[in-house]
Amino acid sequence: MNSRDIAVDASDRTQTGASKRAQSDWRVLPLNRLVAIIALLAAGMRIQVFSGFTTLSVITIILLPVTVPAVLAAKPARRLTFVLVASVLSGSLLAWSSSGTINEVNAIYIAIFTLSNFGIYMVVAWATSVLGMERTAVFYCVGAVLSLALDSSTIAVNPWKYGFSLPVAVIVCGFLSNRSKSLAVIGLVSLGVLGALLDSRSFFAVCVTTAGILIYGKWRGAENRKSRIESAAFLTLSVAAVYVMGSRLLIDGVFGTTNQLLTVAQASSSASLLLSARPEWMATIALMQNHPIGYGLGAVPSQGDYLTAVAGLREIGVNAGGDYYTGYMFGGHFKLHSVLADFWVNFGLVGLVCGVVIVSALLAALLREITSPDLSILCVFTSLSALWFMFFGPFLTNLPWVMFALAIAHFRRAHSAGPVGVASRNGKV
């Protein structure tokens, strides 16, 4: 037996041992499993209990004795904890030293919101050691679906696009994790087409890109993986291909007249389709150039800040005089429609570093999956969708999903207890 065979045999024994421990734990410690399931449902639902406290806040506090050790045991988790706490402190210091107007109520809210949503990361991180990644993700998203079903008032305009699409997709990915790759590809493409028909173009792109990565992984084979450089090149080409082909299909009206008219209007501007669809980055870049250190928690935009942003938007032909810009983006607060940009504006340069750490972790998870012989569609999908939100998703709406995806990315390799609802050969449920 050569050294490679010895290494493979040792790896197999380690994985088998881990599987047996997970199987044994499931039967011997049912209370742990029950607590984890309840915690994930509560974290996913985030129902307000009293005075700003949600079920997430309550469950996070109750589980601190088990979630803190789980987080501190992993180096990536310790790094995230440090930069996130440092970001909130930085944002507080910027607000305290600012000569501009500060909305103290808004400042406190953003700080509490950020730290409380880190509770999602903590709960998911611990739950993966108890339930495994697939079960953890599915139960969290079941909670999210239940919450939306009980109160869909905030997503009444387009329930699929603004609510159900992501958690439903994760539930589907969880059940397809250890099934046929072909079935998984069909499921993802079907979800993506549904999303496109329901005006969710970014969801379509994430689903199709995930399917493409699955096809690539199956084509390369477990014994023919290449370096992360090749994986990075493939990921870049995949995103570019989905962007080009998706744009063409939308412009040709394949996904309906509404999508066609919107895409044609955006494509006809002087900027790229992506910048036309999400022009907020032009305003963000202009603000960064004018005030690079950030603004701080609760900062209220001045007239000068607004005019600076308007100048940036005009570079791509956007008229910033509508309610969206005067109300949503700069109406007594900064909302730059990007988790990364809002990290910078609220927490300053430390917040920007925190955002870069998160983006790097998600990208690393994607590259790791592409080169892995046991590629996880769930990890790929959540990482891709979280990356989109980091660049193009509202902070207050999408930070919970980013924290969830980041926990999956960090702890995916640490624990795995098999696919949901499937009795595999080694007896896992």
N, C-alpha and C positions, 0 to 999 in steps of 0.2 A: 504493500500500500504506500503510494507516494504521499508527499506533504499535502498536496491539494485534496486527495481523498480523505486524509486525516482531518483537514480543516472542514470539509463538507460534512463528514460524519459528526464532528464535534458540534457544528452548527445545527445539524438535524436533531442531535440529542438535546441541545439547549432549547430549540423550538418545541420539541416534544415535551420536555420537562415543563416549559412555560404553559403549554396547552393543558397538560395534566393538572398543573396547579390551578389554572383558571377554571377548569372543569370541576375540580375538587372544591374550590372556594365557592363556586355557584351552589353546590349542594350543601356544604357544611355551614356556610355563613349566609343563610337566606336573608337575615335581618339587614346585613350590609347592602345586599342587592335591593331590598325594598326601600331602604333609605336613599340609595343612589337614584332609583327610579323616581321617587317622590321629589327629590331635590332637582332632578333634571326637568321634570314636568313644571315645577314651580318656577325654575329659572327661565324656561321657555315661555311660560304664560305671562310672567311679570305683571300680575294683577295688583292694583293699588290696594293696600291693606288699610293704611291710615296715614294722613299728613305727609304724603310724599314717599312713604315706605311701601315698597312692592314686595311680592312674594320672593323675588330675587334677593332683595335686601335682607329679609328675614332669614331665608335659608342660608345665605352667605355667612351671616353672623353666627347662626347655630352650628354650622359645619366648620368654623375656623379651626378647631382642634385637629381636624383631619385634613383639611384642604391646605393649610399653611405648610405642614411638613411635605405634602405632595409637591407643592410648588417649589419650595426651597431645596428639594432634593435634585432638581434638574437645573443645569447651568443656564439653558436658554430662558427658562422661567424666571430664574433669579435676575438675569439681565433685564428682562422685560419689566419685572417689578421695580427694579432700580430706576430705569429711565422713565417709567410712567409716573412714579411718585415724584421724581425730580422734575418732571414736566409740570405737574400741578403746582409744586413749590415755585418753579420759575414763573408760571403764569400769575401766581399770587404776588410775587415780587414785582413783576412788570406792572401789574395793576396798582400796587401800592406806590410805586415810584412814578407813575404816569402823570403827566400834566394835563391830559385830556379828561373827558367825562367817563366815569365808570359806573355802570349799573350794578350795584352791589348784590341785588337779588339774583340777577343773571349770572354774576360771577360765582356766587355760592352754588347755584344750580348746576352750572357746567362742571365745577370741581366735584360735586357729589355724584353727578351723572357719570363722569369719567371713572371715578374710583368704584362706584357701585357696579358698573358694567365689567370692571375687572373681576368682579365676583363670578361672572359667567365663565371666565377663563379658569378661575380657581375650582369651581364646581365641576366643570367638564374635565379638567386635568385629573382631579381625584377620581371621578366616576370612571374614567378609562381604565384605571387600575382595578376597578371593581366589576365592571360590566364588559369591558372591551370597547374598542373604538366604534364599531358599527352600532352596537346596542346603545351606547352613549349618545351618539349623534341622532339616532332615530327617536329615542325618548325625548331628547331636548326639542326636536322639531315637531314631535307630536304635541308637546306643550304649546309650541308657537302656533300650530294649526288650531288647537282648541281655543286659544286666546282670540285668534282672528274670527273663529266661528261664533264665539260668544259676543264679541263686540267688533263688528266690521265697519263701524261708522267712519273710522279714519281712512279706510281704503274703499269707500263706497264708489268712487269714480271708476276704478279698475282693480277689483279685488285680486285678480291673478297677478297682475304686474306689480302691485304695491304690497302684496301680502302673501298669498299662498304659494307663489312659484318656487321660491327658494326652499322653504321647509318641505314641500311636497317632493321636490327633486331630490333632496337629501334622503328622505324616506325611501324613495324609489332606488336610489344608489345603495342604500343600506341593504335592501333586500336583494339587489342584484350583485352584491360585492363578490361572492364566490360562485356565481353562476357563469353560464357561457358568456364569453366576451362579446360574441355576436349579438346575444340578447340584450346585453348592456348597451351596446352601440345603438341598437334599434330603439331601446327605451329612451336614451338620451336625445337622439335625433327627433323622436316623436314629441318629447317635451319641448325641445327647442322650436320645432315648427309651431306647436301650440302657442308658445310664447310670442313668436313672430306675428302670428295671426291676431294675438291679443295686444299688440303694440308694445311688446317687451323685447326690443331689439338686442339689448345687452345680454339678456337672459338667453336668447337664441345663440348669440356668439359664444357664451360660456359653455352651453350644452354641446354645441358642434365642435368646439375646440377640445373639450374633454373627450368626446367620441373619437376625434382625430388622434389624440394621444393614446387612447386605448388601442386603436388600429395599429398605430406605430409600434406599440409595445408588443402586440401579438405578432406582428410581422418580423420584428427583430429577434424575438425568441428569448427565452431565459438565459441561454448560454452565449448570446451574441450581443451583449450590452456594450455600449461604447462610453467614452468619457463624458463628463458633464459639459465640456465645450461643445461636443456634437449635440447633446441634449438641448443646450441653450440655443444653438443654431436652429434645431428643429422646432423648438417652442416659438422662436421669433418668426420663423417661416409660417408656422401654423396660424399664429395670430394674424399675420399679414394676409394669408390666403383667405381666412374667414372674413376679414374686413373687406377685402376686394370682392369676393364672391357674394357675401351677404349684401353689400351695397348694390351690386348688380341686380340681384334678385329683388331687392326692395324697389329699386328704380324701375324695374320691368313690371312691377305690380303683382308679383307672384304671391305676396303676403297681404294683398288687399289694397284698395284704392287709398284709404287713409294713410297707410304707411308709405305708399308710393308718392303721394302729394307732399308729405312732410319731408321725405328723403330727397326728393327732387329739389324742393325749395332750399334745403340745407346744402345740397351739393352744388347749387348754382351760385352760392356766395363766393367771395374772393378767397376764403379760407378753405381748409380741408373739411371733409364731411364731419370728422370727429370734432374739430374745433368749432364748427358751426353748430353742432348738436350740444356741445358743452363749452360755451365761450367763457365760462367763469374763470378759467385758467389765465386768460389774458388780463382780466382784472386783478387776479392774484399776483401775477408776475409784476404788474405795474406797482402794486402795493408793496411787494417785496423790495423792489428797486428804490422806492421812496422811503420805506421804513423797515429796513432789513431785520431788526431785532424782534419784530412782532409787536403786538399791541397789549396783550395781557387779558386776563379773565374779566369778562363783563365790559370790555371796551366798547364805547359808543362811537361810531364813525363820525368824523367831523365833515364839514362841507368840503374841505380840502381833500380828505380821503376819498370821498365820493367822486370828486372831479378827477382825481388820479385814476380811479378805477374806470371811469367813463372814457378817459383818454386811451386806456389799454384796450377797452372793448371796441373803440372806434377804429383801431388798427385792422380789425377784421370786418369792419362794416356793420357792427352791431349798434343799434340805437338803444341806449341805456335809460331811456326816459319812462319806460313802462313800470307797472306796479311790481313786477317781479324784481326789478333792480332797486327801485326806491323803497319797496316794502320788504320783500323777502330777504334780499341780500344785505341791504344797508339801512333798513328801517329800525334804527335804534340798537343795532347789533351787527356783527359780521357773520354772515353765513355764505361761505364760498363754494358750497356744493362739492366738497372734497374732504374726506377725512384727513388726508395729509395736509391740505391747505389750512383747514381749521385747527389742526394741531399747531401749525406755525402761528396763526393769528392769535390763538388763545394762550399758547404756552411759550411762544418765542422760539429762539434757536434750539433750546433744549427739546421743545416739542417737535421741532423739525427732525432732530436727531432720533427721537422716539419713533416718529413716523418712518424714517429710513430703516430703523432696526426692524420694525414690523414688516415693511415691504421686503427687506432682505430675507427675513425668516420665511415668508410665504414663497418667495422665488426659490429659495434653497429647498423647500419642501417639494415644490414642483419638479425641480431638476433631480432630486433624490428619487421621486416616484418614477420618472421617465427611465432612469437607469436601473430600477429595481425589478427583480424577477417576479415579485408579487405586488405589482402596481395596484394601488387602491384608487378606484374611481371616485370614492367619497372624498378622499384627501385632495385629489386633483380638482374636483368640482368646487369644493369649499375654498381652496386656495385661490383658484382663478376668480371666483366671484368676489372674494374679499379683496383681491388686488384691484379689481375694477372699482370697488367702493373706495379704496384708499385714494384713488386718483379722481374718481368721478361721482362719488356717492355722498349725500349729506351726512354730516357728522352725527347729529342727534338721531337720525334714522338708522344709520348703518354701523355705528360703532359696536352695538351688540353682536352683529353678525361677524364683524372682524375679530372680536375677542373669541367667539366660538370657533371660527376657522383657525385662528392662531393656536388655540389649545389642541385642536385636532392635528395641526401640523407639527407641533412640538412633541406631542405624546403619542403619535401614531405608531412609532416604532417601539415605544416603551411597553405597550400593552396591547394585546389582541386576543379576543375571546371568541372569534368566529362570527359568521354571518348571522343576522337576525332571523329567527324563526326557521333555521335550517339545521337538521341533524346531519352533521358531517361524519366522515368515516371514523374519526377518533372520538365521536360521541358528543361533540360540542353542540350546544343548543343554538 
